[in-house]
Amino acid sequence: MRPYREYWSDPGMMTPPTLRPDEAMKLEDLLENIDDLVILATTDGKILYVNRAWREKLGYSQEEVHKINAHDVLHPMQHRLVAVNEAKLMAGETLRDVQRTFVAKNGNEFFVEGFLNYRFGKDGKPEYVRAVFRDITERKKAEEMKNELIAMATHELRSPLTSIIGSIELAKRHPDTADKMLEMALRNSQFMLDLINDYLSIEKLTSGGTPLNLEPLDLSALVEGTLETGRGLGAKNQVRLELGAVLDGAKVSGDPDRLRQVLTNLLSNAVKFSPENDVVTASISRKEGFLRVSVADHGPGIPENFRGKIFGRFEQAEGHKKGGSGLGLAISKAIVERHNGRIGFETGNGTTFFFELPELAS
């Protein structure tokens, strides 16, 4: 791809003819050193010029830029918007506050906002599109967080809050039931507090705001210890927690409190969905340089239409709601990924959730 100043000096290139060479060099210097993403491209997507910010954000070198099409960096779901806006651009309009999702060379997605318009030739036909965008990914995340908080307040907190108010009103009208009503109010208040704490926890984890206290861990000892402390939960639900195969001496680098939280979440889910007098088994195995911790139950399995969103926030399958905030698996996923690990499940007749962490060399 050629520098912007060459568009001036080559009469075959589509650039403003009024710039002197020294002015073109100054313009290029300006464009190369601003934070906004600048692009000039033909109407069919052939890239004529992109500035340094664009190249760095999308991960392409000067040499690579001319090998791709401008449409290649658009999220596939947004290709339709290009056609929708075509009529306005052809009418000479400048589209402002345009939002797009770009996909970088490494696959990362980010949000941008800016303006674009066409430059027309003397024959009235569009020669190229010029666009300037700025990264608004952090703003989008803040908006999503605000929307989730509103959703939580609207859907997740309304029921327990209504119950608390009702319990207090009944206790006032019927003092003889006060103890029972206040106990119910306390239980719902605790649920609301747990929900808010869970939400704040996952926000800190996904944003990197919660530091991990990493240390070498004997994974078998951690699993056995977590299983032991969870037996009370199993007994309450008439489900036994058992230890399956383990690997003595197998170690990972991890935050013990956070990894216990992950395993406790998986055990709690397995217990909730297990039939009475059944068994939930936790085990450890090796898999391609990773240590896998598995938690297997014999419950009804995960509905097929829910499997793709099971690690989402506030997600609970219809007809399979068993209480809880709907954040446990999302928190577990965030913790495991902060450990450079991965989490998943296998389901059918029963379900096995697992997480894998890089094994420490002996």
N, C-alpha and C positions, 0 to 999 in steps of 0.2 A: 504494500500500500504506500502511496506517495504522500509526502508532507503536504500540508494545506497550501503552503506558498507556491508549490508547483502547479496548483490548479489555476493560479493567476497567469503564470508564465507560458502555459500550454494552451493555445487558443482552442484546442479540441476538448478541453475539460470544461465542465459546467460550473463556473464560478463568476462572482461579480466582476465585471470588466473595469470597474472604476478604481481598484486598488493598485497602487504602485508596489513594486517588489519589497521595498523596505516596510511599507504598511502591512503587506501580507505576512512578513516575518514577525512583526509585532503582534498581529492578530493571532498567529499560530502560537506564539509564546504565551499570550493571554489564555487561549483555549487549553493549552497543555498544562496550565498551572492553576486551573480552577477546580473546585471540588465537584461541580456538577458534571453529569455524564452527557457529552455532546456527540451527536452522530449526524452525518449526512449520508443518505443512501438513495439509490434510484427507487422508483415506485415499485419495482419488482423485487427489491430487497438487496441489491448489490451494494456493498458498503464502499463509499467513496472516502470517508474520513471518520475516525473516532479519536477522541482525545485520550490522554493518559489515564484520567480517572475512569473512563469507560473500560479501557483495556485492563487496568488493574482490578477493577470490581468484577469483571467477568472472567478474568484469568487468561486472556489471550495476549500473545506477543504481537509485535508489529507484523511479523512475517505470517502469523496465523490468521490475522483479521481478514485478509483478502480471500481466504479460502472458505469462509463461511458466509451465510446469508443473514441479513438482519432479522429475518423471521425465525431463524434457528434459535435465537436467544429468548424468544417469547415463550411463555408457558403455553403448551398445546391448547389449553382451554380458552386462550385469549385470541387465537387466530381469527375467530369469528368477528371480534371487535374491529379488526383491521378492515374487513369488508363493510361493516356497519358504518364506519367513519369515512369511507371513501367518498360518498356523495358530498359531505360537508367540506372535505378538503378540496375536492374538484371545484366547488363553488367559491374557493378562495378564503374560506374561514380558517382562522387559527384556533385549534382546539386547545383549551387551557384546562388545567387541573386534571389532566389525563392520568389515570392510574394504570399501571401495568405490573405484571409479575415477570421478572427476568429470571432465566436459568443460567447460572454460570457454567463454565467448562467442567468444573468438578461436580456439577449436579445440584449445588446449593441454590435455593430460591431466595429472592429478595424482592421487596416491593419498591417501586419508584413512582414519582409523580412529576409532571412537567407539562410542556406544551410542544406542539408540532404543527407544521404547516408545509405547504408545497411552495417551491420556487417555480414560477412559470417562465417559459421561453417566449421569444417574440411571436412565435406562432400560436401562443395561447395554450400550448400543451405543457403539462407538468414535467419539469426536468429532473427534479429530485425533491426528497422530503428532508427537512431539517428539524431536529428535535433536541431538546435539552431537558434532562431529567435529574431529579435528586433522590437519593436513597431515603425512603421513609419507613424502613423496616421496623425501627424501634418505635416509631409512632403507631404503626399498625399493631405491634405487640401490646402496647399500652391500651389501644382501643379494644383489642380482643380481651385483655384482662378486665377492662371496665365492663364489657358485655357479659363476660362470665360471672362477674360479681353481681350484676343485675339479675342474670339468670338464676344464680344461686339464691339471691334474696327472694326472687319471685317464686321459684319452684321448690327449692330445697329447704328454705327457712320458714316459709309461710305456714306449713302444716304444724311443725313443732311449736312455733310461736303462738299459733291459734290455740293449740292444746294447752300451752302454759297459761294463757289468758283465761281459757275456760276453766282450768283446774282451780285457779285463784278465785274466780267468781263463785264457783261451787263451794269452795272452802269458806268463803265469806257468808254465803247464804245458809250453808249447812255445816256448822262447826263440828258436828259429830263425825264428818267425813274428812276433816281438815288434814289429818295425817296422811291418808291415802292420796288425796288430791295434791298435797305438797310434794309427796314422793314422786308422783307422775310429773309434776312441774320441774322438779329437780332433774329427773331423767331426761326430759326433753331439753332442758337448758344445757345439760352436759353434751347432748348430741349436737346442739348448735355450736357449742364451743369447740368440740372435736372437728366439726366440719370446717369451721373457719381456720383452725390451726392446720388442718390438712391442706386447705387451699393455699395458705401462706407458705407452707412447707414446700409444696410442689413449685410455686413461683420462684422461691429462692433456689431450689435445686436446678430448675431449667435455666435460670439466668446465671448460674454459677455463683450466686450470693452466699451459699452455704459451703464453707470449706470442709473438705474431707480429711479426717485424721487417719491417714494411711499407715499401716504397719503390717509386717508379715504375719499371716494368720494360718493356723492349722484349721483347714476347712472342716475336717471331720469333727473336731472338738467343738467348733462353732455350731454345726448342725445338731450334734448330740445335745449341747447345752440348750439351744433354742427349743428343741423337741421336748426336753424335760420340763421347761417352764411352761410349755403350751399344753401339757397333759390335762391341766385343770379345765381349759376350754373344751378339750375333747370330751372329758367326762361329763361336763355340763350338757353336752349335746348327744351323749351316749355314743360317742365315736372314739375308737382307740387310735392313738398316734404311735406308729412303730418305725423303727430305724431299719432301713434296708441295707444294701451293700454300701460300704464306705471305702475310702482309700487312706489308709493310715499314713500320716506324714506329708500328705499333699497340701501344698501351701499356695496362698494367693496374697497379693498386696491389697488390703482393703480396710475400710472403716468398720470396725466390729459392730458398733451400734447401728449403723445404717444397714449393714448386711443382715443383721438380726431382724431389723424392721422389715426387710424384703421377705425373708423366710417366714416371719410371723404372719405377714399379709397373705402369703400363699397358703400357709397352713390353715389360717382362719377361713379363707374362701373354701378350701377343700372340705373342712368340717361342716360349714354351713350347707353345702350341697350334697353331703353324704347321707345315705339312709341310716336310720338308727341301727346300732350294733354292728356297724361296718368299720373298716380300717382305712386309715390314711397313712401312706408310706412315704418317708423321705429318704433319698439315697444320693450317692455321689458316683460319678463316672468321669472318664476322660474322653475328650472329643477334639481332635485336631489342634492340640496345644492349649485347649481350654479345659477347665474343670466344670462339669455340669452338675448342678444341684437340682434334683427333680422332686416334685411333690405330686403323688398320684392318688386319685380318689376313684370311687365307683359310682359317682352320681349320674345324673341324666345327660351329661355332656353339654356342650355349648351349641346353641341354635346356629344353624349355618348362616342366617342373615345377620347375626350379631358378631361373628368371628372377626370381621375386618375392623371393628371399632371397639374391641374389648379393652384395649389399653387407653381409650379416650377418657376425658374427664367427665365425671357425673354420669357415666354410662352404666346402665343396668338393663339386662335383657327383660323384655316384656314377659310376664308370667313366671319369671325366675327371680324376682326381687326378694332379697332376704335381709333387708336392712343394710346399714352402713352408708357411707357418704358417696360411694361411687367413685372415689378417688384413690383407693388402695392400690389398684393395679397401675394407674398412671404414675403414682409416687414410686412404686417399685421399679417401673421402667426407667424413670428419671435417675434413680439411684444407681441402677445397674449400668446405664449408659455413661454416667459420670465415672464409673470404674473401668471404662473401656470394654465393657462386656455387652452381652445381648440377652434378651429375654423372649420367651415364646411359649407355645403350648401345642399339645397334640390331643385331639378329642375324638370321641366315638362312643364306645361303651365306657363311660367314665372320662376323666380328663387328667392329663399330666401337664402341669405347669413347670417350667424349668428356667433357670438363669445360668449363664456361662461366664466365667471369669478367666483371664489369662493365668496360666499356672506359672508360679515362680520356679525358676531353676533350682535344683537341689544344691 
